[in-house]
Amino acid sequence: MNGSNVLVWPSCSVNRLLGLIELHYVPIAPFQMLTYLKRFDLLHFHDDIDLSFPVSTARLRKPKIFSCHSLASTLDFYARNMVARRLFTKSADLFHTFSRHGMGGLKELGIPQEKIRLIPHGVDVSRFSHRRKSSTGTVRIAWFGRIDRDKGIITLLKALSHLTEYNNLELLIGGDPSDDPRYYRELVDYTRAARLPEVKFVGLIQDPPSFLRQADIFVLPSLKETFGIVNLEAMASGLPVVASSVGGVLDIVVDNETGFLVHPGNSLELAEKLKLLINDAKLRQRMGCKGRERAEQLFSIDHVFSRVLDMYHELA
């Protein structure tokens, strides 16, 4: 794995402790694990609510970093649970978040500004082609990700129902139906009831670069979103992005420059922004090129990796 070593430590699965602390695993032979970890210069946790590893290594006096991945959905948990919140806020020397929204959440939990580092997710832009499709023929709108109510897919379908004057549209929805079978069935039923024959449910996307090369516009109308890496992948593919103005998306999409930001759940507003892009191939190309430039300059893997290394050097 590119020069890295992976060790899977045997652990027992457990339930959360008294409903107060999210402890999902307890390591087997914890003293041997601590002895093994003493050889490292620092520890880097990845999660935001499962405190299994931070609690298991609390006695180990090593510099620690905690990368918080899903604060948008877990802030309420910490707000309700004082014990878990205290364990979390004391678990690391630095807390890494991926967006300004995440930084605000960490501050709400009582973590001081000087212990927070904002470094976004990155994307390997070399994997994504920014070749533009022909401006003639069908205009393809794409969405892909986890089939989940918070992703706002029904908002996208409703927006499409406001665009019936167009006969050259196609919507590609990529996602695993097993993520939420009931919600997936609701989406399919709505598509049939609204008579949207231009919608294609294409299943789990195994190759995002190839999928995005088929599209002219990418849409992510989430109701909440911690970051939204798929927006980066779409931008790296040279696509204009229409996304909800929520969470970390505000750090990615520049309104009226790399795409459009809309209010979550507002299908009429979403339809109006899509009309602008459907009607103007040059606007699609201009916004797509700006998005590609932004992805290369601010969100490339190399750029992000360099910043993570700087964070390590702060503590090592």
ZADO-1210 file (C-alpha; in nm, 4 decimals, padded with zeros to 6 digits):
<atoms>
<atom x="00.0000" y="00.0000" z="00.0000" code="MET" pos="1"/>
<atom x="00.2411" y="00.2670" z="-00.1270" code="ASN" pos="2"/>
<atom x="00.4986" y="00.2013" z="00.1428" code="GLY" pos="3"/>
<atom x="00.2559" y="00.1942" z="00.4361" code="SER" pos="4"/>
<atom x="00.2014" y="-00.0953" z="00.6752" code="ASN" pos="5"/>
<atom x="-00.1448" y="-00.1999" z="00.7901" code="VAL" pos="6"/>
<atom x="-00.2000" y="-00.3760" z="01.1218" code="LEU" pos="7"/>
<atom x="-00.5475" y="-00.4979" z="01.2141" code="VAL" pos="8"/>
<atom x="-00.5575" y="-00.5409" z="01.5908" code="TRP" pos="9"/>
<atom x="-00.8010" y="-00.8111" z="01.7110" code="PRO" pos="10"/>
<atom x="-01.0952" y="-00.6577" z="01.8956" code="SER" pos="11"/>
<atom x="-01.4308" y="-00.7523" z="02.0425" code="CYS" pos="12"/>
<atom x="-01.7469" y="-00.5826" z="01.9263" code="SER" pos="13"/>
<atom x="-01.9472" y="-00.4219" z="02.2070" code="VAL" pos="14"/>
<atom x="-02.2559" y="-00.2079" z="02.2437" code="ASN" pos="15"/>
<atom x="-02.2450" y="00.1559" z="02.3438" code="ARG" pos="16"/>
<atom x="-02.1737" y="00.1990" z="02.7135" code="LEU" pos="17"/>
<atom x="-02.4958" y="00.2775" z="02.9047" code="LEU" pos="18"/>
<atom x="-02.6211" y="00.4703" z="02.6032" code="GLY" pos="19"/>
<atom x="-02.3797" y="00.7501" z="02.6919" code="LEU" pos="20"/>
<atom x="-02.0582" y="00.6689" z="02.5089" code="ILE" pos="21"/>
<atom x="-02.0118" y="00.5211" z="02.1626" code="GLU" pos="22"/>
<atom x="-01.7691" y="00.2351" z="02.2237" code="LEU" pos="23"/>
<atom x="-01.8008" y="-00.0160" z="01.9437" code="HIS" pos="24"/>
<atom x="-01.4831" y="-00.2194" z="01.9977" code="TYR" pos="25"/>
<atom x="-01.2569" y="-00.3234" z="02.2847" code="VAL" pos="26"/>
<atom x="-00.9075" y="-00.4357" z="02.1787" code="PRO" pos="27"/>
<atom x="-00.7905" y="-00.7808" z="02.2822" code="ILE" pos="28"/>
<atom x="-00.4636" y="-00.7730" z="02.4791" code="ALA" pos="29"/>
<atom x="-00.4756" y="-00.3946" z="02.5366" code="PRO" pos="30"/>
<atom x="-00.1429" y="-00.3791" z="02.7231" code="PHE" pos="31"/>
<atom x="00.0370" y="-00.5460" z="02.4336" code="GLN" pos="32"/>
<atom x="-00.1297" y="-00.3004" z="02.1976" code="MET" pos="33"/>
<atom x="-00.0072" y="-00.0037" z="02.4028" code="LEU" pos="34"/>
<atom x="00.3430" y="-00.1495" z="02.4081" code="THR" pos="35"/>
<atom x="00.3318" y="-00.1844" z="02.0296" code="TYR" pos="36"/>
<atom x="00.2069" y="00.1714" z="01.9811" code="LEU" pos="37"/>
<atom x="00.4912" y="00.3186" z="02.1868" code="LYS" pos="38"/>
<atom x="00.7163" y="00.2807" z="01.8838" code="ARG" pos="39"/>
<atom x="00.5180" y="00.5475" z="01.6939" code="PHE" pos="40"/>
<atom x="00.5746" y="00.9245" z="01.7076" code="ASP" pos="41"/>
<atom x="00.2061" y="01.0148" z="01.7066" code="LEU" pos="42"/>
<atom x="-00.1415" y="00.8645" z="01.6821" code="LEU" pos="43"/>
<atom x="-00.4022" y="00.9767" z="01.4307" code="HIS" pos="44"/>
<atom x="-00.7667" y="00.8818" z="01.4957" code="PHE" pos="45"/>
<atom x="-01.0290" y="00.8898" z="01.2190" code="HIS" pos="46"/>
<atom x="-01.3939" y="00.9110" z="01.3232" code="ASP" pos="47"/>
<atom x="-01.5864" y="01.1575" z="01.5344" code="ASP" pos="48"/>
<atom x="-01.8194" y="00.9577" z="01.7521" code="ILE" pos="49"/>
<atom x="-01.6769" y="00.6067" z="01.7998" code="ASP" pos="50"/>
<atom x="-01.4384" y="00.6599" z="02.0902" code="LEU" pos="51"/>
<atom x="-01.3131" y="00.3006" z="02.1060" code="SER" pos="52"/>
<atom x="-00.9545" y="00.3648" z="02.0028" code="PHE" pos="53"/>
<atom x="-00.9116" y="00.7058" z="02.1737" code="PRO" pos="54"/>
<atom x="-01.0350" y="00.5617" z="02.5045" code="VAL" pos="55"/>
<atom x="-00.8206" y="00.2480" z="02.4648" code="SER" pos="56"/>
<atom x="-00.5078" y="00.4599" z="02.4160" code="THR" pos="57"/>
<atom x="-00.5851" y="00.7325" z="02.6700" code="ALA" pos="58"/>
<atom x="-00.2983" y="00.6167" z="02.8967" code="ARG" pos="59"/>
<atom x="-00.0455" y="00.6365" z="02.6146" code="LEU" pos="60"/>
<atom x="00.1417" y="00.9663" z="02.6349" code="ARG" pos="61"/>
<atom x="00.1894" y="01.0271" z="02.2663" code="LYS" pos="62"/>
<atom x="00.0859" y="01.3261" z="02.0518" code="PRO" pos="63"/>
<atom x="-00.2622" y="01.2630" z="01.9114" code="LYS" pos="64"/>
<atom x="-00.4694" y="01.3995" z="01.6244" code="ILE" pos="65"/>
<atom x="-00.8410" y="01.3370" z="01.5803" code="PHE" pos="66"/>
<atom x="-00.9880" y="01.3729" z="01.2291" code="SER" pos="67"/>
<atom x="-01.3629" y="01.4339" z="01.2594" code="CYS" pos="68"/>
<atom x="-01.5528" y="01.3010" z="00.9575" code="HIS" pos="69"/>
<atom x="-01.9272" y="01.3310" z="01.0193" code="SER" pos="70"/>
<atom x="-01.9873" y="01.6087" z="01.2693" code="LEU" pos="71"/>
<atom x="-02.2974" y="01.7258" z="01.0837" code="ALA" pos="72"/>
<atom x="-02.4792" y="01.4134" z="01.2017" code="SER" pos="73"/>
<atom x="-02.3202" y="01.3696" z="01.5458" code="THR" pos="74"/>
<atom x="-02.3185" y="01.7156" z="01.7069" code="LEU" pos="75"/>
<atom x="-02.6556" y="01.6461" z="01.8669" code="ASP" pos="76"/>
<atom x="-02.5171" y="01.3292" z="02.0245" code="PHE" pos="77"/>
<atom x="-02.2352" y="01.5174" z="02.1960" code="TYR" pos="78"/>
<atom x="-02.4666" y="01.8011" z="02.2949" code="ALA" pos="79"/>
<atom x="-02.6822" y="01.5494" z="02.4847" code="ARG" pos="80"/>
<atom x="-02.4022" y="01.3402" z="02.6359" code="ASN" pos="81"/>
<atom x="-02.1706" y="01.5283" z="02.8686" code="MET" pos="82"/>
<atom x="-01.9540" y="01.2238" z="02.9457" code="VAL" pos="83"/>
<atom x="-01.8945" y="01.1408" z="02.5795" code="ALA" pos="84"/>
<atom x="-01.8330" y="01.5074" z="02.4988" code="ARG" pos="85"/>
<atom x="-01.5703" y="01.5376" z="02.7705" code="ARG" pos="86"/>
<atom x="-01.3928" y="01.2189" z="02.6587" code="LEU" pos="87"/>
<atom x="-01.3961" y="01.3425" z="02.3006" code="PHE" pos="88"/>
<atom x="-01.2649" y="01.6924" z="02.3724" code="THR" pos="89"/>
<atom x="-00.9822" y="01.5512" z="02.5879" code="LYS" pos="90"/>
<atom x="-00.8851" y="01.2745" z="02.3450" code="SER" pos="91"/>
<atom x="-00.6348" y="01.4603" z="02.1250" code="ALA" pos="92"/>
<atom x="-00.3853" y="01.7436" z="02.1054" code="ASP" pos="93"/>
<atom x="-00.5157" y="01.8618" z="01.7687" code="LEU" pos="94"/>
<atom x="-00.8560" y="01.8184" z="01.6072" code="PHE" pos="95"/>
<atom x="-00.8691" y="01.8049" z="01.2296" code="HIS" pos="96"/>
<atom x="-01.1835" y="01.9129" z="01.0488" code="THR" pos="97"/>
<atom x="-01.2557" y="01.9309" z="00.6760" code="PHE" pos="98"/>
<atom x="-01.4626" y="02.2501" z="00.6511" code="SER" pos="99"/>
<atom x="-01.5488" y="02.5808" z="00.8156" code="ARG" pos="100"/>
<atom x="-01.8798" y="02.4268" z="00.9162" code="HIS" pos="101"/>
<atom x="-01.6941" y="02.1472" z="01.0943" code="GLY" pos="102"/>
<atom x="-01.4723" y="02.3999" z="01.2669" code="MET" pos="103"/>
<atom x="-01.7798" y="02.5738" z="01.4003" code="GLY" pos="104"/>
<atom x="-01.9098" y="02.2428" z="01.5314" code="GLY" pos="105"/>
<atom x="-01.5863" y="02.1693" z="01.7155" code="LEU" pos="106"/>
<atom x="-01.5954" y="02.5128" z="01.8753" code="LYS" pos="107"/>
<atom x="-01.9521" y="02.4458" z="01.9888" code="GLU" pos="108"/>
<atom x="-01.8254" y="02.1364" z="02.1681" code="LEU" pos="109"/>
<atom x="-01.5725" y="02.3462" z="02.3571" code="GLY" pos="110"/>
<atom x="-01.2562" y="02.2812" z="02.1596" code="ILE" pos="111"/>
<atom x="-01.0478" y="02.6011" z="02.1387" code="PRO" pos="112"/>
<atom x="-00.9511" y="02.7528" z="01.8047" code="GLN" pos="113"/>
<atom x="-00.5795" y="02.6919" z="01.8593" code="GLU" pos="114"/>
<atom x="-00.6381" y="02.3142" z="01.8734" code="LYS" pos="115"/>
<atom x="-00.8327" y="02.2982" z="01.5458" code="ILE" pos="116"/>
<atom x="-00.6811" y="02.2484" z="01.1996" code="ARG" pos="117"/>
<atom x="-00.8907" y="02.2902" z="00.8850" code="LEU" pos="118"/>
<atom x="-00.7678" y="02.0730" z="00.5989" code="ILE" pos="119"/>
<atom x="-01.0195" y="01.9662" z="00.3323" code="PRO" pos="120"/>
<atom x="-01.0555" y="01.6289" z="00.1688" code="HIS" pos="121"/>
<atom x="-00.8560" y="01.5875" z="-00.1489" code="GLY" pos="122"/>
<atom x="-00.9138" y="01.4318" z="-00.4878" code="VAL" pos="123"/>
<atom x="-00.6722" y="01.2719" z="-00.7321" code="ASP" pos="124"/>
<atom x="-00.7467" y="01.5087" z="-01.0200" code="VAL" pos="125"/>
<atom x="-00.5303" y="01.3015" z="-01.2560" code="SER" pos="126"/>
<atom x="-00.7972" y="01.0280" z="-01.2501" code="ARG" pos="127"/>
<atom x="-01.0669" y="01.2589" z="-01.3812" code="PHE" pos="128"/>
<atom x="-01.0880" y="01.3769" z="-01.7385" code="SER" pos="129"/>
<atom x="-01.2040" y="01.7302" z="-01.8095" code="HIS" pos="130"/>
<atom x="-01.2794" y="01.6660" z="-02.1756" code="ARG" pos="131"/>
<atom x="-01.6086" y="01.8319" z="-02.2607" code="ARG" pos="132"/>
<atom x="-01.8889" y="01.6554" z="-02.4356" code="LYS" pos="133"/>
<atom x="-02.0494" y="01.7882" z="-02.7499" code="SER" pos="134"/>
<atom x="-02.2918" y="02.0729" z="-02.6797" code="SER" pos="135"/>
<atom x="-02.5536" y="01.9163" z="-02.9083" code="THR" pos="136"/>
<atom x="-02.8041" y="01.6445" z="-02.8313" code="GLY" pos="137"/>
<atom x="-02.9017" y="01.5135" z="-02.4896" code="THR" pos="138"/>
<atom x="-02.8068" y="01.7082" z="-02.1775" code="VAL" pos="139"/>
<atom x="-02.7206" y="01.4622" z="-01.9023" code="ARG" pos="140"/>
<atom x="-02.7610" y="01.5502" z="-01.5355" code="ILE" pos="141"/>
<atom x="-02.5829" y="01.3190" z="-01.2921" code="ALA" pos="142"/>
<atom x="-02.6105" y="01.2322" z="-00.9249" code="TRP" pos="143"/>
<atom x="-02.4292" y="00.9561" z="-00.7422" code="PHE" pos="144"/>
<atom x="-02.3588" y="00.8618" z="-00.3852" code="GLY" pos="145"/>
<atom x="-02.5301" y="00.6853" z="-00.0971" code="ARG" pos="146"/>
<atom x="-02.9045" y="00.6303" z="-00.1352" code="ILE" pos="147"/>
<atom x="-03.0152" y="00.8244" z="00.1710" code="ASP" pos="148"/>
<atom x="-03.2941" y="01.0692" z="00.2548" code="ARG" pos="149"/>
<atom x="-03.0405" y="01.3313" z="00.3618" code="ASP" pos="150"/>
<atom x="-02.8992" y="01.3344" z="00.0079" code="LYS" pos="151"/>
<atom x="-03.2122" y="01.5098" z="-00.1220" code="GLY" pos="152"/>
<atom x="-03.2625" y="01.2853" z="-00.4240" code="ILE" pos="153"/>
<atom x="-03.6394" y="01.3373" z="-00.4131" code="ILE" pos="154"/>
<atom x="-03.5759" y="01.7124" z="-00.4435" code="THR" pos="155"/>
<atom x="-03.3851" y="01.6465" z="-00.7650" code="LEU" pos="156"/>
<atom x="-03.6681" y="01.4342" z="-00.9056" code="LEU" pos="157"/>
<atom x="-03.9212" y="01.7055" z="-00.8178" code="LYS" pos="158"/>
<atom x="-03.7002" y="01.9632" z="-00.9879" code="ALA" pos="159"/>
<atom x="-03.6993" y="01.7482" z="-01.2994" code="LEU" pos="160"/>
<atom x="-04.0795" y="01.7435" z="-01.2951" code="SER" pos="161"/>
<atom x="-04.0631" y="02.1249" z="-01.3345" code="HIS" pos="162"/>
<atom x="-03.8569" y="02.0861" z="-01.6522" code="LEU" pos="163"/>
<atom x="-04.1080" y="01.9029" z="-01.8669" code="THR" pos="164"/>
<atom x="-04.0693" y="02.1543" z="-02.1507" code="GLU" pos="165"/>
<atom x="-03.7336" y="01.9949" z="-02.2315" code="TYR" pos="166"/>
<atom x="-03.7267" y="01.6775" z="-02.4364" code="ASN" pos="167"/>
<atom x="-03.3475" y="01.6467" z="-02.4437" code="ASN" pos="168"/>
<atom x="-03.2824" y="01.5772" z="-02.0739" code="LEU" pos="169"/>
<atom x="-03.1581" y="01.2635" z="-01.9047" code="GLU" pos="170"/>
<atom x="-03.0964" y="01.2120" z="-01.5337" code="LEU" pos="171"/>
<atom x="-02.8519" y="00.9429" z="-01.4234" code="LEU" pos="172"/>
<atom x="-02.8813" y="00.8349" z="-01.0584" code="ILE" pos="173"/>
<atom x="-02.5986" y="00.6169" z="-00.9343" code="GLY" pos="174"/>
<atom x="-02.6228" y="00.4432" z="-00.5989" code="GLY" pos="175"/>
<atom x="-02.6696" y="00.1070" z="-00.4319" code="ASP" pos="176"/>
<atom x="-03.0437" y="00.0394" z="-00.3741" code="PRO" pos="177"/>
<atom x="-02.9550" y="-00.1694" z="-00.0677" code="SER" pos="178"/>
<atom x="-02.8359" y="00.1449" z="00.1152" code="ASP" pos="179"/>
<atom x="-03.2004" y="00.2226" z="00.1963" code="ASP" pos="180"/>
<atom x="-03.4388" y="-00.0086" z="00.0043" code="PRO" pos="181"/>
<atom x="-03.7548" y="00.1661" z="00.1284" code="ARG" pos="182"/>
<atom x="-03.6347" y="00.5099" z="00.0201" code="TYR" pos="183"/>
<atom x="-03.5116" y="00.3707" z="-00.3110" code="TYR" pos="184"/>
<atom x="-03.8581" y="00.2288" z="-00.3746" code="ARG" pos="185"/>
<atom x="-04.0103" y="00.5700" z="-00.2973" code="GLU" pos="186"/>
<atom x="-03.7807" y="00.7281" z="-00.5550" code="LEU" pos="187"/>
<atom x="-03.8730" y="00.4729" z="-00.8209" code="VAL" pos="188"/>
<atom x="-04.2450" y="00.5085" z="-00.7425" code="ASP" pos="189"/>
<atom x="-04.2254" y="00.8881" z="-00.7626" code="TYR" pos="190"/>
<atom x="-04.0451" y="00.8655" z="-01.0963" code="THR" pos="191"/>
<atom x="-04.3244" y="00.6505" z="-01.2361" code="ARG" pos="192"/>
<atom x="-04.6059" y="00.8584" z="-01.0854" code="ALA" pos="193"/>
<atom x="-04.4544" y="01.1807" z="-01.2205" code="ALA" pos="194"/>
<atom x="-04.3939" y="01.0126" z="-01.5581" code="ARG" pos="195"/>
<atom x="-04.0256" y="01.0934" z="-01.5760" code="LEU" pos="196"/>
<atom x="-03.9028" y="00.8476" z="-01.8418" code="PRO" pos="197"/>
<atom x="-03.5701" y="01.0304" z="-01.8727" code="GLU" pos="198"/>
<atom x="-03.4567" y="00.9084" z="-01.5266" code="VAL" pos="199"/>
<atom x="-03.2201" y="00.6123" z="-01.5186" code="LYS" pos="200"/>
<atom x="-03.1260" y="00.4350" z="-01.1939" code="PHE" pos="201"/>
<atom x="-02.7905" y="00.2854" z="-01.2846" code="VAL" pos="202"/>
<atom x="-02.6942" y="00.1161" z="-00.9565" code="GLY" pos="203"/>
<atom x="-02.3708" y="00.1321" z="-00.7599" code="LEU" pos="204"/>
<atom x="-02.0996" y="00.3370" z="-00.9286" code="ILE" pos="205"/>
<atom x="-01.7734" y="00.1437" z="-00.9334" code="GLN" pos="206"/>
<atom x="-01.5831" y="00.3868" z="-01.1574" code="ASP" pos="207"/>
<atom x="-01.6708" y="00.7517" z="-01.0791" code="PRO" pos="208"/>
<atom x="-01.4409" y="00.9021" z="-01.3488" code="PRO" pos="209"/>
<atom x="-01.6139" y="00.7022" z="-01.6248" code="SER" pos="210"/>
<atom x="-01.9585" y="00.7782" z="-01.4860" code="PHE" pos="211"/>
<atom x="-01.8917" y="01.1520" z="-01.4679" code="LEU" pos="212"/>
<atom x="-01.7541" y="01.1589" z="-01.8228" code="ARG" pos="213"/>
<atom x="-02.1078" y="01.0823" z="-01.9390" code="GLN" pos="214"/>
<atom x="-02.2513" y="01.3942" z="-01.7737" code="ALA" pos="215"/>
<atom x="-02.2926" y="01.7626" z="-01.8539" code="ASP" pos="216"/>
<atom x="-02.4115" y="01.8774" z="-01.5103" code="ILE" pos="217"/>
<atom x="-02.3659" y="01.7344" z="-01.1618" code="PHE" pos="218"/>
<atom x="-02.6232" y="01.7881" z="-00.8853" code="VAL" pos="219"/>
<atom x="-02.5997" y="01.7201" z="-00.5100" code="LEU" pos="220"/>
<atom x="-02.9139" y="01.8612" z="-00.3400" code="PRO" pos="221"/>
<atom x="-02.8339" y="01.7320" z="00.0100" code="SER" pos="222"/>
<atom x="-03.0340" y="01.8343" z="00.3137" code="LEU" pos="223"/>
<atom x="-02.7116" y="01.8188" z="00.5160" code="LYS" pos="224"/>
<atom x="-02.3570" y="01.7373" z="00.4182" code="GLU" pos="225"/>
<atom x="-02.0375" y="01.7220" z="00.6214" code="THR" pos="226"/>
<atom x="-01.8222" y="01.7767" z="00.3124" code="PHE" pos="227"/>
<atom x="-01.9393" y="01.6243" z="-00.0161" code="GLY" pos="228"/>
<atom x="-01.6355" y="01.4695" z="-00.1873" code="ILE" pos="229"/>
<atom x="-01.8460" y="01.3859" z="-00.4934" code="VAL" pos="230"/>
<atom x="-01.8643" y="01.7595" z="-00.5651" code="ASN" pos="231"/>
<atom x="-01.4845" y="01.7634" z="-00.5873" code="LEU" pos="232"/>
<atom x="-01.4872" y="01.4663" z="-00.8229" code="GLU" pos="233"/>
<atom x="-01.7423" y="01.6398" z="-01.0452" code="ALA" pos="234"/>
<atom x="-01.5382" y="01.9607" z="-01.0475" code="MET" pos="235"/>
<atom x="-01.2231" y="01.7637" z="-01.1320" code="ALA" pos="236"/>
<atom x="-01.4241" y="01.6224" z="-01.4238" code="SER" pos="237"/>
<atom x="-01.4914" y="01.9726" z="-01.5522" code="GLY" pos="238"/>
<atom x="-01.8612" y="01.9702" z="-01.4650" code="LEU" pos="239"/>
<atom x="-02.0648" y="02.2609" z="-01.3287" code="PRO" pos="240"/>
<atom x="-02.2075" y="02.1659" z="-00.9888" code="VAL" pos="241"/>
<atom x="-02.5491" y="02.2580" z="-00.8517" code="VAL" pos="242"/>
<atom x="-02.5547" y="02.1794" z="-00.4796" code="ALA" pos="243"/>
<atom x="-02.7311" y="02.2708" z="-00.1585" code="SER" pos="244"/>
<atom x="-02.5774" y="02.5471" z="00.0513" code="SER" pos="245"/>
<atom x="-02.5137" y="02.3225" z="00.3505" code="VAL" pos="246"/>
<atom x="-02.2148" y="02.2188" z="00.5627" code="GLY" pos="247"/>
<atom x="-01.8822" y="02.1725" z="00.3898" code="GLY" pos="248"/>
<atom x="-02.0333" y="02.2248" z="00.0439" code="VAL" pos="249"/>
<atom x="-01.9946" y="02.5984" z="00.1062" code="LEU" pos="250"/>
<atom x="-01.6152" y="02.5489" z="00.1028" code="ASP" pos="251"/>
<atom x="-01.6212" y="02.3647" z="-00.2300" code="ILE" pos="252"/>
<atom x="-01.8708" y="02.5170" z="-00.4728" code="VAL" pos="253"/>
<atom x="-01.8360" y="02.8875" z="-00.5524" code="VAL" pos="254"/>
<atom x="-02.1819" y="03.0226" z="-00.6323" code="ASP" pos="255"/>
<atom x="-02.2129" y="03.1678" z="-00.9833" code="ASN" pos="256"/>
<atom x="-01.8536" y="03.0680" z="-01.0612" code="GLU" pos="257"/>
<atom x="-01.8082" y="02.6895" z="-01.0438" code="THR" pos="258"/>
<atom x="-02.1812" y="02.6233" z="-01.0312" code="GLY" pos="259"/>
<atom x="-02.4794" y="02.7269" z="-00.8234" code="PHE" pos="260"/>
<atom x="-02.5764" y="02.6943" z="-00.4580" code="LEU" pos="261"/>
<atom x="-02.9445" y="02.6461" z="-00.3745" code="VAL" pos="262"/>
<atom x="-03.1463" y="02.6205" z="-00.0560" code="HIS" pos="263"/>
<atom x="-03.1885" y="02.2583" z="00.0597" code="PRO" pos="264"/>
<atom x="-03.5224" y="02.1037" z="-00.0258" code="GLY" pos="265"/>
<atom x="-03.6219" y="02.3794" z="-00.2718" code="ASN" pos="266"/>
<atom x="-03.7042" y="02.1980" z="-00.5960" code="SER" pos="267"/>
<atom x="-03.8252" y="02.5116" z="-00.7766" code="LEU" pos="268"/>
<atom x="-03.4999" y="02.6967" z="-00.7119" code="GLU" pos="269"/>
<atom x="-03.3043" y="02.3899" z="-00.8173" code="LEU" pos="270"/>
<atom x="-03.5058" y="02.3691" z="-01.1416" code="ALA" pos="271"/>
<atom x="-03.4370" y="02.7360" z="-01.2191" code="GLU" pos="272"/>
<atom x="-03.0606" y="02.6915" z="-01.1798" code="LYS" pos="273"/>
<atom x="-03.0691" y="02.3787" z="-01.3932" code="LEU" pos="274"/>
<atom x="-03.2541" y="02.5719" z="-01.6645" code="LYS" pos="275"/>
<atom x="-02.9706" y="02.8236" z="-01.6823" code="LEU" pos="276"/>
<atom x="-02.7215" y="02.5450" z="-01.7450" code="LEU" pos="277"/>
<atom x="-02.9423" y="02.3434" z="-01.9780" code="ILE" pos="278"/>
<atom x="-02.9983" y="02.6479" z="-02.1986" code="ASN" pos="279"/>
<atom x="-02.6364" y="02.7621" z="-02.2130" code="ASP" pos="280"/>
<atom x="-02.3619" y="02.5199" z="-02.3170" code="ALA" pos="281"/>
<atom x="-02.1000" y="02.7942" z="-02.2906" code="LYS" pos="282"/>
<atom x="-02.2005" y="02.8604" z="-01.9304" code="LEU" pos="283"/>
<atom x="-02.1635" y="02.4901" z="-01.8546" code="ARG" pos="284"/>
<atom x="-01.8185" y="02.4862" z="-02.0074" code="GLN" pos="285"/>
<atom x="-01.7060" y="02.8060" z="-01.8338" code="ARG" pos="286"/>
<atom x="-01.8215" y="02.6904" z="-01.4912" code="MET" pos="287"/>
<atom x="-01.6785" y="02.3435" z="-01.5492" code="GLY" pos="288"/>
<atom x="-01.3357" y="02.4864" z="-01.6360" code="CYS" pos="289"/>
<atom x="-01.3426" y="02.7076" z="-01.3263" code="LYS" pos="290"/>
<atom x="-01.4320" y="02.4063" z="-01.1150" code="GLY" pos="291"/>
<atom x="-01.1465" y="02.2032" z="-01.2584" code="ARG" pos="292"/>
<atom x="-00.9037" y="02.4866" z="-01.1832" code="GLU" pos="293"/>
<atom x="-01.0313" y="02.5133" z="-00.8268" code="ARG" pos="294"/>
<atom x="-00.9986" y="02.1386" z="-00.7727" code="ALA" pos="295"/>
<atom x="-00.6399" y="02.1437" z="-00.9005" code="GLU" pos="296"/>
<atom x="-00.5350" y="02.4458" z="-00.6944" code="GLN" pos="297"/>
<atom x="-00.7026" y="02.3779" z="-00.3578" code="LEU" pos="298"/>
<atom x="-00.8105" y="02.0147" z="-00.3389" code="PHE" pos="299"/>
<atom x="-00.5480" y="01.8052" z="-00.5161" code="SER" pos="300"/>
<atom x="-00.4172" y="01.5060" z="-00.3232" code="ILE" pos="301"/>
<atom x="-00.0642" y="01.6437" z="-00.3263" code="ASP" pos="302"/>
<atom x="-00.1734" y="01.9799" z="-00.1844" code="HIS" pos="303"/>
<atom x="-00.3824" y="01.8216" z="00.0901" code="VAL" pos="304"/>
<atom x="-00.1144" y="01.5642" z="00.1746" code="PHE" pos="305"/>
<atom x="00.1403" y="01.8426" z="00.2203" code="SER" pos="306"/>
<atom x="-00.0866" y="02.0169" z="00.4682" code="ARG" pos="307"/>
<atom x="-00.1438" y="01.6944" z="00.6632" code="VAL" pos="308"/>
<atom x="00.2322" y="01.6457" z="00.6884" code="LEU" pos="309"/>
<atom x="00.2655" y="02.0011" z="00.8213" code="ASP" pos="310"/>
<atom x="00.0109" y="01.9116" z="01.0901" code="MET" pos="311"/>
<atom x="00.2149" y="01.6044" z="01.1841" code="TYR" pos="312"/>
<atom x="00.5311" y="01.8110" z="01.2122" code="HIS" pos="313"/>
<atom x="00.3587" y="02.0402" z="01.4590" code="GLU" pos="314"/>
<atom x="00.3411" y="01.7543" z="01.7098" code="LEU" pos="315"/>
<atom x="00.6186" y="01.5124" z="01.6138" code="ALA" pos="316"/>
</atoms>
